[in-house]
Amino acid sequence: MKFKNLKSTFNKGVTIPSLIFIIGTCFLSALYPKPTENILNEIKQFIFINLNWVYVWAVTLFVIFLVYLMFSKYANIKLGANDSKPEYSFFSWISMLFAAGMGIGLIYFSVAEPMQHYSSEVFANNHYVSRAKQAQLYTFFHWGIHAWAIYGVVGLSLSYFAYRYRLPLSLRSCFYPLLKDKINGKWGNAIDVFALCCTFFGLTTTLGFGVVQISSGLNILHITAENSFSNQVIIVISLISLSVFSAISGVDKGVKILSNFNVMSVIILLLFVLILGPTVYLIGSFTEGLGNYINNFFNLTFNTHVYEKNALPWFYDWTILYWAWWISWSPYVGLFIARISKGRTIREFILAVLVLPTLFNFIWMSVFGNSAIWFDLNVAQGKLSELASDPDALMFRFLEYMPLSTLTGFFVIAIIIIFFVTSADSGIFVMNSIATKNSSKSPKWQIVFWGILLAVLSLLLLNAGGLKALQSMTLITALPFSIIVLLFIVSLMKGLTIDQKYYDTNFSASTVPWSGEFWKERLKNIVSFKDNSSVDHFIQVKTKEAFTDLQQEFAANGIEAKINHYENPVRIEIEIHQGVVNNFIYGVENKVKTVSEYIINETNLPDLDDKKTHYPRSYFGDGREGYDVQYFTKNELISDVLKHYERFLEIVSEERNEMFISSNANQQKE
């Protein structure tokens, strides 16, 4: 696809329908904001009132499924080859997934949501202590495990099929066990169009509200004379420019650095409020709130308030809206989490995605929400709860009751700006990835294009008052996508079952390589440690001879085998090319290991002058764990290769393994 002779990696089947729908919906919302908002709001209300149980059951199943996987036999499966390593440090990984998953909402709702629950008419008849506890409980519920379970299922499915099956990092890949090669056609395009539109709408509305909060904060701090549209234009242009620059820098630079800085900034602000606010009250309320959340976990999960008619509007406007909101954001957040999670095990992924962000959210919401309620009761005489309907300004009004309020106000604006940029840059990165079917290299102008489109349409909607209409559209799309994510679970379980059986397949008893014929030679090998040159010699002579004999015998049986040689470190492999399934590869490489000190000093063990020793280790094309082959004779090496080749043929002949071994991995790089 070309735009005025500019090279492009855009996929026509995904990009063109997405742009038509995105631009059409935004212009409709801008030109006819009220009628569009009314129509979409009626559809949304119908869904929330009549189909809210779909959201409740879907989110519940997401939580149950992830908890099951965490303790299942599949928990140690890696998101990638068995020997793959994580690309990012644990702190950078957590920082990036947290910044993408929560973003501006963490600042926007940290005071506003607890205060709105506390001031709600639903709890008006309760004692103020009960109202404060309810406010914290429902804030925990909306920002806790359930929200992250939605992101977790999408991110895990994407990571698994992208790195384990070596399919493109795209939502369509999650349907491979169900649709097979149809994912490359219209069905796959439709799934990606849906994901791209959800991502764009979610980003546009959330960033729009973030701009309004920044503008409101600048007005309260007397930096700007009024909260005007012209100020919002300057804010959007400045922040989108920073986001585009960060996205062009790539995940390894811009996104990672900003995310790390972001997490450090919010920790500083958190400690400031905790230490200078009502510290003892905050620690006690967090402890009690956590226990309250655990005790009420199942009741909260399944509660539809069907017996509490007066609470139903609140339930629709909070719990159901939140589930729809998280689901609508899950394509974007899930894709980004998947992009940075290669090399993690399933258990590690679930623990990190479910537990750590949830715990931090609880601490954050407790410190800010409970501080605001405490100040409202003891200092502000109810003035903060009177501002519950003005969430844009509530954070800054709350900070006026803290020391250094002006300084902290500027600091909060800086954090919102960084959140804005980290959300926008990772969002731009994800949108371009979807539109290009995860092209490894895209021209920089495409990143700029998405940034400009995001800025223009956000400003258009801000000026015309069409953000609420677009928000309703975003929440409506969450219903069909919740069904799609449930199908991800079916697909993922099918893939994991085949994966486990594949690696658990045993060898034939007829190909056990060891024998007692050369026991003296083997003993000599066992009682001596190997240096680098002797292992290189083993690989270049004995292993090569074994592979050469095998190659000739394979040729005599009509099978073409290739021998590949590599240096630094020395390794050699025999490869049999397959047209449809993955190539068969058996290799031997020079590996080094460190020997413990007590072995070196032990008199009744072989002599070793250095702590490092080398050994030849086998490896396989499917990423299974290799082993030491230094004691094998040439014939035993041949027998070992045949053992794995027989296993390979047995596996590829079974129909159930078709999708695990025919994913075009031979043509793709990890």
N, C-alpha and C positions, 0 to 999 in steps of 0.2 A: 504494500500500500504506500502511495507517495502523496505528499502534499507540496505542490509547487517545487518539484524536483528535490525536495528534502528526503533523505533516506529515513525510513520509518520501520519500526518493528511492530506496529499496531496490527492486530488481527481484525480483519474487516468484519467477520461474523460476530465479534464481541463488541468492538469499538463503535461502529456506526449505529446499531440499534440502541446501545447504551446512551450515546450522546443525544440521539433523537428524543428518547424518553426523558433524560435528565433535563435537557434544555426546554423541552415542551412543558414539563411539569413545573419547572421554576418560573417560566414566563406566564403560565396560567395562574400560578399562585401570586405573581407580582401584579399582573394586569387586573385580576378579579380576586383580590385577597379574601374579602368577606364571603362571597358566594362559594368560592373554592373551599375556604376553611369550614363553612357550614356543612357542605356536602360531605367532605372528608371526615369531619367531626362526627356526623351522624353514622357514617360507616364504622368509624372507630368505636363509637359508643355501642353500636349493635354488637360488634365483636366482643367488646369488653363485658357486656351484660350477658350475652347469650353463649359465648364461647370462651369465657374466662377459664373454664375447667381445662381447656386444651393447654393453656399456658401453665396452669398449676401442675398438671400431670407431666407435661413435657419437662419442666424444670426439675421436678422431683425425680424423674427417671434419669436425667443427666447426673444428678448428685449420686443416686444409687449406683449407676453404671461406673462412674469414676472410682467410687469407694471399693466396689467389687474388683475392678482391675488392679487397684493398688495392692490388694492382698491375694491376687490370683496367681496362677502359674505363669501368666504372661507378663508379670510385673518387671522381670529382668530383661525383657526384650529391648534392644536398643533402637532408637529412632535413627537408623542408618545401619551400615554394615556392623558385624559383631565386633570389629576392631576399631570402629570410628571413635573419635574423641570430640568433646565439645569445642566449638569455635570460640566461645567467649568465657571469660571468668564468671564465677557464680554471681558475684556482685553486679557486674555489667549486665548479665542475663536477666537477673531479677529487676534491675533498674529499668531496663528497656521494656520488659513485658508489663511492669507496673505503670510506667508513664503512658504506654499505649492504651492500657486497659481502663485506667481511671481518669487521667488527664485533668482538664479544667473542672470537671464535676466534683472532684475532691475539695477544691476551694469553694466552689459555688454553693454546694449543699452542706458543707461541714457545720455551719452555724444555722443555715436556713431550714434544713429538714428537721433536726431535733426541735427547733423552735416552733415550726409549723405543726408538728405532732403535739407538742406541749400546749399549743394554743387552740388546737382543733376542737370544734364543737362536739365531736364524737366522744372526747374524753373530758368534756367541760364539767360534768357532774362528779368527776373523781377528785379526790384530795390531791393537792399539788405534788405530793411525794409520789403518788401513784401515777400522775400524769408525766412526771419526770422519768420514772422508770419505764413507762410505756413508750415514751419518746425515744429513749435509748434502745429499747428492745427492738422496735420496728426499724430504726435506723441500722442497727446491726443486721437485722434480717435482710434488708434491701441492699446492703453493701457487703454482704458476707459470702459464705460458701456457695450459695445458690447462684449469685451473679457470676462468680468465677468458674462454676461448673459449666455454665453455658460456653464461656470462652474456652474452657479446658477441653470439652468434647470436640469442638471445631478445630482447635489448634492441634490436638492429639491426632485426629483423623488426617489432617493435612500433613503433619510431620511424618506420620507412619507411612502413608502411601507415597509421599515424595522421596523420603530417604531410605525406606526399606524396600519398596517396590520400584524405586527409581523412576517414578512418574513425574510429570511437571507439577510444580508447587501451585496447584490450582484446585478450586472446589470441585471441578468436574472429576478430578482424580479420585476423590473419595467415593465415587460411584463405580469404580472399576470392577469390583467383584459382582456388582449387580447388572451393569450395562456392558461390561467388557469394552470392545473397540468402539462401541457407539458413543463413548465419551468424547471421541475426536470429531463427532459430527454435530448435528443440530441440537441434540440433547445436551451435549457438553457446552455448546455456545449459549444455550438458554440459561443454564445454571450459572455460567460466568457473567452473563448480562445482569441477571438478578443480583448477584453478589456485588458487581460494580455499582449498580444503582443504589443498593442498600448502603454501601460504603460512602458514596458521595453524599447522599441525603443525610446520613448520620453525622458526617463531618461538617456539612454545611450548617445544619441546625445547631449543633453543639458549639462550633466555633463562633456562630452568630451570637449566641447567648454569652460566650466568653468575651466578645468584643464589647457587648453592652455592659458587662460587669467592669471591664477595664475602664471604659468611658465614664461609668458612674463613679468609680474610685478616684479617677483623676479630678472629677468635678468636686467630690467631697473633700479632697486634699487641696482644693483651690489651685490646681495646676491649669485647669481649663475653666472658662467662665460659665459654660453650660454644657449639658450632655447632648450635643448636637450631632446631626448626621455627618457634617463636614469633619468633625473630630473622629468619628467612626471610620470615615474614608482613609484618613491619615493612618489610623491604627491598623486597619486591614492591610493596606499597601505595605506598611513597614514590616508587619509580622509575616505576611505571606512571602515577602522578599527574603526574609531570614529563613523561612521554612524551605523555600526553593533552594537556597544556597546550601542548607544543611542536607537536603535530600540529594543534591548533586554530589555532595561530598561522600555519600554512601553510608550504609549502616555502620561500617567499621569505624568511621570517623565522626561525622556530624551527629548522627542519631545516638550513637553510644556515648559520646562525650556529653551531649546535652542531657541525656537521661541520667547519667551518673551525677552530673551537677544538680539536676532537678531533685533527685532523691536526697542529696546532702542538704539542699536548701530547705526542703520541707521538714527534714529532721531538726534543723536549727530553729525554724519557726515553732515546731512542735515543742521542743525543749524550752523555748522562751515562754510560751504560754503555760506550760506545765510548771515551771519553776517560779514564775512571777505571778501566776494565777493562784486559785485555791488548791494548792498541791495535795494536801491530805484528802480533801473532798474528792478530787479527781481520781486519785489512786484507789480510794475506797469504792467510788462509783463504778470505775472500770472493772474492778474485781467482782463486785456484786452483779454488774451488767453482764459480764462474761458467763457467770454461773446461771443467771436468769435466761440467757440465750440458750445455753446447753440444756437446761431443764425444759425449756419450751420449744426445743428444736422441731420435734415431730408435730406438735400442735400448730406451730407457725407454718410448717411446710404444707400441711393438708387443709388448713383452715380457709374456707371460702366465704365465711361470714353469712351463710345462707339463712341462719336463724336470727341474725341481727340486722333488720331492715334499715335501721338508721345508719349503720356502719357501711352499708354496701357502696354508696357513692365514694366514700373515703377509700374503700378497698379497691375500687376500679381506678381511682385517680392516683393511687400510690403503688400498691403491690403489683397489680396487673400492668399498670403503665411501666413500672420498672422492669418487669419480666420481658415485656415487649421491647422496651428500650435496649436492654442488654442483648436480646436476641437479634435485634436489628443491627447492633454494632458488632456482632460476633463474626461476620465474614471478614471485616477489616482487622479486628483485634486477633482473631484466630490465624489469619494469614501472616500477620506480623510476628506473632508468637512462634508459629511454625518456622518462619524464616530464620529465627535465631536459636532454635532448639535442637539442631542436628547433634547427634552424639549422646544425648541424654537417654537414660532408661525410662521406661513408662512409669515406673514407681517414682523416680526422681522428678519427672515432669509433673505428675499429678500432685505430689507433695508441694512442689514449688509454686504451682499455679493455684492450688486450692488453699493451702494453709498460710503461707507467708504473707501474700497480699491481704488476705482476710484479716489476719492478726493485726497487721499495720493499720488497716482501715478501722478496725475496732478501737485501737489506741487513739488514732487521729480523731475519729468522730466523738469519742468519749471526752478527750481533752477540750476540743472546741465547742461541741454541743453542750456538754455539762457545764463548762465554764460560762457559756452564754446564759444558761438557765439559772445558774448560781448568781451571776451578776444581776439578772432580771429580778430575782427574788430579794437580794440583799443590798443592792446598790442602785440599780436603775429604776426601781419602783414600777416595774411593768412596762417601761418604755421600749425595751427590746422586743418583747412579745407583741407590742403594737405594730412593730415593723415586720412581722412575720410574712406579710404579703408582698414585701419589697426585697426579695432575695438578692437583687443586684447590689443593694447598698448595705445589707445586713452585716456582712463580714467586717466592713470598714467601720460601721457604727459600733459593733462589738469591740473592736480594737481601741476605740476611744476610752474605754474603761480600763485599759491596760497602760502600763508605763510606756513612754516613748511611742505614743500612738501614731505620730506623723511618720516616724522612721519605719515602724512596722507596717504602716499603710503602704509606703513605697516598696517595702520588701515583698508584701503580698502581691502588689502589681507586677513586680519583677518575676515572682513565681508563676503567676497566671500567664505572663508573656512566655516564659520558658515552656510551661505546659502547652500553651497554644502552639508554639513552634514544634515541640516534640510530637504532639498529636498530628499537626498538619504535615510535617515532613515524613513521618512514618505512613500517614494516610496517602500522601502523594506517591510514595514509593510503592505501596500496596496497589493503588489504582492503576499505576503504570504496569505493575506485574500482572494484574488480571487482564488488562487490555492487550498485553503482548503475549499472553499464554506463557508467562514466566520466562521471557527472553533473557538470556544471560547478560547481554549487552544491548543497551538502548541508547540512542542519541540524546544528548542533554536537553535538546529543545523540547522533547516530550515531557520531561519533568517540569520545565517552564510552562508548557501548555496546560498541564493539570493545575499548577499553581494559579495561573491567570484565570482559568475557568472557575476555580474555587473562590477566588477573590471577587470576580465580577458578579457571580450569581449570589454570593453571600451579601454583597452590598445592595444588589438589586432587591433582594428579599427584605433586608433591613430597612431600606428606604420605603418600600411599598407596604410593609407590615405583613409580608407573606410567610414569615418564619413559622407561625403557628400552623398554617396550612401544610407546610412541608413536614413539620413535626408529626402531624396526623398521618400523612402519607407514609412516613418512616415507620410509625407504630403499626399501621395496617399491614405493611409488608412482613412484619414479624410473624404473623399467623402462618402463612405458607412456609416461611423459612423454618419455623419450629418443627414442621413435619419433615422438612428436608434434613434437619439435624438428627431427628429420630432415625431416619434412614441411614445416616452416617454411622449410627451405633450398630445397626444390622450389618452394614458393609464392613465395619471395622472388626466385628466379632468373626465374620466369615474369613477375613484376611488373617486374623490372629490365630484362628484354629488351624488353618493350612500352614501358616508359618511354623507353629509349634510342632506339627506332625513332620514337617520337612526336616527340621533340625534334630528331631528325635528318631528319625529313621536309622535303624541299625545296619551294620555290614553283614554280608554273607559269611557264614562260618567257614566257607571253603577258601577264604583269602587271608587267613591269619599269617602275617609275614615272618614271625620269629621261629627259628628252629635251633637245635643244639649242634648243628654240623660245624659251625665255626666258633665254638665257645672260647677257645684260647685267644683268638683275635679279638673277640668281643670283650673279654676280661681286660686285655691290654688297653682297649679304648676306654673302658669304664674307669680304670684307676689312673687316668691322666686327664689333666685339664688342657683345653685347646686354646691356642692363640689365634690371632686374626688370619695369619697366612695359612695355617693348617686347615682352617675351616674353608677358606677360599679354595684351597687345593681340593678338599673333599667335594665342593660344589662343582668346580671346573673340570674335575677328572671323573670321579666315581659317579656323581649325579649326572653329568653330561653323558657318560657312557651308557648309563641306565636309560636315559631319555632317548638317546640315539637308537639303541636297540629296539626300544618300544616304538619309536617313529617308523622304523623300517618294518616292524611286524604289523603295525597299524596299516601301513601302505599296502602290504601284502594281502590284507583283508579288505581293501578298498576304502580305507578311512584315511583322510589327510590330516596329519598332525603337524603342528608347527612348534619349533623350539625357540624361545625368546631368551636373550641374554641381556643382563643389566649390570651396571656398575654403581658403586657408592650408595648403599652397600652391594656387594656381589650377590646376585641371585639369578636363578635360571628356572624356567617354567616350560612345561609342555602344554600346548593349547590345542583343543579341537574345536574348530569353528562350527557353530550351529546357525542355521538360517532363521529359525523362529524362536527357539528358546535360548537362554543364556549360554555362552560358551563354557565348555568344560576346561578348567584350568587347575593344574597341580604344579606347585612351585616349591623351591627350596631356597631360603635366603640366609645370609649371615647375620645372626643376632648376637647381641652382647648382653651380659647380665653381671650384676655385682655380687661377689661372694662375701659372706659374712666373715668377720674378723676371726671368730673362734675356729672356723674351718681352716684358715690360713695357718694358725698356730698349732693345730692338732697334729701330733707326731705320727699317729697311726692312720693318717689319711694321705692321699696323694699330695705331692709338693705343689705349691702355687706361689709364684713370686709376686704377682700383682692381684689386686682385688677384682680386676676385670677378667672375665673369661668369655670366650666366644663359642657358639654352637650353631649348627645348621638346623633351621626350623622349617617345617612344611607350612604352606599356606594354600588356600583354595579360592576359586573364583567367586564363590557365593558368600565369602566372608566368615566362614566357620573358623573356630579356633584351631590353630595348627599345633604341632608338637615337635619335640626334639627327635631328629632322625640320624644322629651322629653314629649310632651303633649299628645301623643297617648296612648289610652288604649290598652289592649291586642288584642281585636277584631279589633281595627283600624289598629294595626300593621299587623295583618293577612290580612286585606283588602288591605293594602298598598303593601305587598308582592305579593298578587294576581294581583293587578293592574299592577305591573312591569312584572309579569310572563305572563299575558295576552298579554301585549305589545311585550314581547320577542317572544311568539308563532306567533303573527301576522307578526313580522319582518322576522323570519326564514322561514316562509311559502312562502314568496315572492321571486320569482326567481331572481329579480334584486339585492337582497341583498346577493346572494350566495357568491360572492367573498369577501365580507366584513366580513362575519361571519364564513367562513370555511377555515381559513388560518392556521390551526393546532396550534392555539395560546395556546390550553390547554396543549400541549406538550412542549411549549417553555417558557423560562423565559425572562422577559423584560430586 
